[in-house]
Amino acid sequence: MPSVIFRKGLDLKQAVAPALAEDYDSVIVNEIISHGFQRTRGRLTVRLAKEFGFCYGVDRAVDYAYQTRMRFPKRTVYLTGEIIHNPHVNDKLRTAGIRFLSDPHEPREPLGPEAVIIIPAFGVTVDELAKYDQLGCTLMDTTCGSVLNVWKNVERYAKDGFTALIHGKVHHEETQATASQSLKYPNGRFLVVLDRDQTQLVCDYVRSGGSRHKFLEKFKHAASKGFDPDQHLERIGLANQTTMLMSESLEIGEMCRQAMIDRYGEAELDFHYRAFDTICSATQDRQDAVQNLVGSERLDLMIVVGGYNSSNTRNLARICTAKLPTYHIADAESLASLAEIHHRPISGPLSNLSQSRNKQEVTAKEWLPLTGEVSIGVTAGASTPNNIIGQVVLRLEQLTRI
């Protein structure tokens, strides 16, 4: 029997609201917002970016997960993977009895009509969704609307004979789900590029060709099956993982556009190249807000709070580190002392992160001025709840009183 799919909640929003508020709200953060996004205690001033933390898509996904648990108290509820990239939120859901299919040692019964499966904000691949449908599972689909918008464009590319060139991290759940949308059509294909360097390889091949073998070896884990650069780079449609750095996505788009002009001429551009603005508005708002904060305020350093495997959090840190000392931390526990801070370095590999927090962190010394007034900027990724941000502010205030 086909599955039952819920995409608009379960009419339990008011019922779960108290639990959500208790788990994720922060009186301190609300107070900072009401005082012009600034708070001074003793020698410390904290300045909060004007857009930060949970976005609408994340808020909706977590809300729907709580509704699902309440609606099906006697059935086993699963998540296909992390609902968002924040360990505190995912652990709350585990505590509520939601089991994660991605947990390697999670014992589970065969999936069937009695299983309730939550699809996270990133979405799932076409094949995964088809599998759950064939098994007759009850599905709660929390896929973010911004992700769905990207999927529509990728499907359109495939239908019209364009290769989907996706700016993203090839192992990220969202990018895998997006890439799979192109394969719904017989001639659909995709290629994933991580950054400008990889895009340059694509552009060089568009302009003048090269070693097909070397190209395929470079992108062997990032291209659709049977990908042929000699054929499939003739027509490109640009898409992106919604949480990537906006400025980089725009630059990658311009690089590809110029390569097509150089190869085929301006008059033929529309036949060979397409692009749509598929950067999530919440991602862009948070990037704009932190750029404004570091560009307009006198700050001694910047704290960016969020999961270490959160792409949008990492990109906020990349923006800040170009301007002033910046530390990407997981939570208040990362603020060890006046002398030490545990943080994830801004530079380094962007994918295949270990699940062990300690393996992702390094320790910086003498990170906080010991005396005198200190001004610290704070922002947080779209998967970071307000209570974690509030705990970080309290910890900063405690340290500066010592």
N, C-alpha and C positions, 0 to 999 in steps of 0.2 A: 504494500500500500504506500502511496506517496506521503511525504512528510507534511506536517502542518508548520507553516512559517509565520512567525509574528515579527513585524517590522515597526510597529508603532506602540510598543509597550503593551502593558496588560491592565491598564486602567487602575494601577495601584500606586501612582505617583505620590499622592498625598499620604498613603499608608506607609511608604518607605522613607518619606522625607525626614522624620525625626532621627532615624538610624543614620541616614546620610549626613545630617548635620552634626550628629555626635561623633561620627568617624572622621569627618574631613573639614569641618568649619574651624575658624580661628577668630577669637575675639580680638586678639592683637592685630591681625591683618586687617580686620574691619576698622579698627581704630586708626591704623596708619592711613588707610584710604580716606577716612573721614577728615583727617588732618593734612590733606594735600599730599598724600603719599610720602610723608616724612615723619620721623619720630626721633626725638632727642632725649637721651637719658645719660646724665653725667657728661663725660667727655665724648660719648658716641652719638653720632647722627647716622641713622639709616635712611637711605633714600630708595624707595621702591619704584621700579618701572611701572608705568601707567597701564600696561597690558602684561599680564603674567599668569602663570598657573593654568588650572583647568580651562580648556576651551569648551565650546558647546558640544562638539562631537564626543569628547572624553566624558564630560558630565553626563551626557545622554547614555553612553555605553555603560557607565558604572550604575546609573539609575536603573537601566533595564536589567542589569545583572541582579540587583537587589530585588526588583520586582519579580524576576523569574524564580529566585530562591523562595520568595514568599508565596508565589502562586502554585508552586509544585513542591510542597514540603515533604511529601512521602516518596517522591521520585528522585532518582539519581540525576543530578545536574552536572554537566561537564562544560568546560571551556576548551575550545580547540587549542588555545595557547594563551599567553599573557593577554589580558584584555586591553591593557595599555602598558607602556614600558615604565612602570614604577613598582618597585618591589613591595612597598608598604601597602599599596592598593591591592596587589595580587595576593599578598599574604592575608589581608582582611577577607578576601573572597574564599581563600582556602579554609580559613577559620570558620566561615559561615557554612562550610560543608560542600562547596563547589570544587569538583575535582578537575584537574588539568590534564588533558590528553597529552600535552607536551612534556609532562613530568616523567622522566625516564623510568622511575621505579614505582610509578603509580599503578597498583593492581586494579584491574577493572573487569567487569563482565563484558561479554560480547554486546556491541551496540545493537539496539533494535527499537521497536516502537515505544518502549517504556523509557528510553533515554531522552533526556532534554539537553540539547546542545546549544551553548551560547557562542555565536560567531563574534569575534572581537572587533574593535573599531577599525583595525587594519583590513578586515575582510579575509576571505579564504580563496584558494584557487578554484577555478571552475570544476576541476576533477574532485576536489574535496567536497564541494557543495553537492555535486551529483551523487557521490558515495553516500552522504548522509540522507539524501532524498530517497535513494534506492532502499536504504535500511528502514525507512519509515520513521525516522527520529522526529521529535518535536524540536523545531529550531527557533531560537531567538536571534534575529539578525541585527547586530548593533553597528554594522559597517557605516563609517562616517560618510556624510553626504558629499564632502569634498573628494573623498576617494572615489565615490560613485561617479562624480563628474569626470574624473580622469578616465575611468573605465569606459564611459560613453565615447570619449574622444578616441581612445585606443581601438574600440570596436569599429568606429567610423574609418579609422586608418586602414584596418584590415579589410573592411568591405570594399574600400576604394583602391586597394593595391599598394598601400604604403607600409613600409617597415616602421614599427613603433620603436623609436629611439628613446629609451627611458633613462633619465638622469636619476639615479638612485643607487642603493646598496643591494647588490644582487641577492644576498641572503636574507634581506629584510622581508618580513611577512607581507607588508604592503606591496613591495615591488614584485614579489613572486605572484601575488594575486593579480596585480595589474598586468604583468606579462602574460598571464594565462588567458586574459580576455581576448588577446589577439589571436589565440589559437582556436577560438570558436568558429573561425572561418577557414575553409580549405587552404587558402593561400596566405593565411595570417602568419606573421613572423615578428620577432622582436630582437633588440640588442640593447643591453644595459651598459651604461657608462657611469663610472663613479665620479669623475671629476674632469677638469679641463685637460689634463694630460692624456687621459684615455680618449676624450673627444678629439684631441689633436690627431691621434692615430687614425680615427675614423675620417676626419677631414682630409688628411694626407692621402688616404686611400681613395676617397671620392675624387680628389683632384688628379691624381696620377697613378692610381693603382699601386701595385707592390706585390710582395710575397703573400699569396693567398694562404699558404701553410702557416706562416708566422702570425698572420692576422687571426686565423682561426685558433691557433694555439693560445694567443693572448686572451681571446674572449671565449674560450671553450666552455666556461661555466656561466657565461653571460649572454649566450645567443640561443635562439630557438633551434631545434633539431633540423639539420639539413641546411643551415644558414650558409649562403654563398655570397661573400662580399662583392663579387663581380656583378651579380644580379641584384642583390637585395639592398645595396646602398644607392641604387639609382633613384629611388623615391623614399623619402624619409618624413615621418611625422613625429614631432617632438612631444614628449610627455615627461612627467616627473613624479617621483615619490613626493607626496605633498609636504613633507617636513624638511626638505632640503633647503639649503641657503638660497634665498630668492635671487640675490645678485649673481650667484654662480650659475643658476639655472638660466637666467637671462643671457649671461655671457655665452653659455654653451649653445643656446639657441642662435645667437648672432654668429658664432663660429660656424655652425652648420649651414646657416643661410648663406654666408659669404662663400663657403666652399662650393655650394650648389651654383651660385652665380659664376664663380670662377670656372667651373666645369661646363655648365650648360648655357650660361648667359642669362641676363636679367629677364628677357622676354619669356624664357622657359621656366622661370622660378616656380610659379604656381603649380606646374605639372610635377615638379620634383621635390618640393618642400612645403610642409605645413607646420603650423605651430598654434597652440592655444594656451591661454594663460590658465594653467592648472595648479598654481601655487595656492595652497589653502589660505584663506583670508586671515584666519587666526594665527597661522604661522607668520604671515607677513606682518600682522599687527604687532606681534611680540618682538619681531626683529626690528621693526621701525621704532617701537617704544624704547628698546634698549639702546639703539643707536642715538636716539634723542637724549637719553639719560647720560650716557658717557660723553656725549658731545656738548652738553649744556651745563653740567654740574661739576663742581670741584670734588673729585673723589680720590681717596687714597688707594682703594682697591675695589674689586668687583667680586661678588659671590653669586654664582649661578647654581641653583638648586634643582636637582632632578636625577632620575635613574641614569646609571652609567651607560645603558644601552638605548637611551632615548636620543634619537637623531635630532629632533628639534631643540632639545636642551643643549646638545653638543654644539649646534650651530649658533646658538645664543652666546655660548662661551667663545666661539671662534670670532664673533663680531667684537666682543669686549676685549679680548687679549691683544688685539691690534692697537688698542688705545691706552691700556693701563694693566697693572698686575691683576690677573683673573684666576679664580679657583672654581672649578666645577666640582661640587660636593654632592654627596648622596643625601645627607640629612645632618641634623645637629651633632650626631656622634662624630662626624668628620672633623669637627672643631675640637681637637684634642686638648689644646692648652694655648696659653699665650705664645708659646714657643713653637708649637707644631700644629699643622693642619694636614689632614689626609684628603687627597683630592685625585681626580683623574686628570692626567696631563691633556692639554688641548691638542698637542701634536701626537702623531702616532697612528696606528691602524684604526680604521673607522668601522670595521666589521669583524664578525667572528669573535665577539667578546666572550670571555670566560664568564660563567655564571657565578664564579666566586668573587665576591666584592673585593677581598684582599688582593687578588691578582690584578685588579684593575687600578688600584690606588697606589700612589706614591706619597711620601711625606715631605712636606716643605717646612723649613725652619725659619724662625724669625719673620713670620708672615704678617704679624700685627704689630703696629707701633706700640711700644710699652708705655709711653707717656704722651701727654698732650692730646689735643682734640683730634678725633679721627672720624672721617666721613666714608661710609661704606655703601656702595650701591648693591642692591639685591634684585634679582629677577629669578624666574623659575620657568621650566619647560611646561608645555601644555598638559603633561601627564602628572604634574606635581600638585598635590592637594594643599589647601591653605594651612592646614594644621602643621604640616611639615615646615612650611615657610615660617610660621609663627614660632615654632620651636627653635629654628635657626636664629631668628631675631633675639629671642630670650637668651640663647647661649652666647651670642655676641655681647649682649649687655652684661651678662655674668662675667665674661672674660675681661671686659674693659673696666670692671669695678675692682678687679684683683690688683 
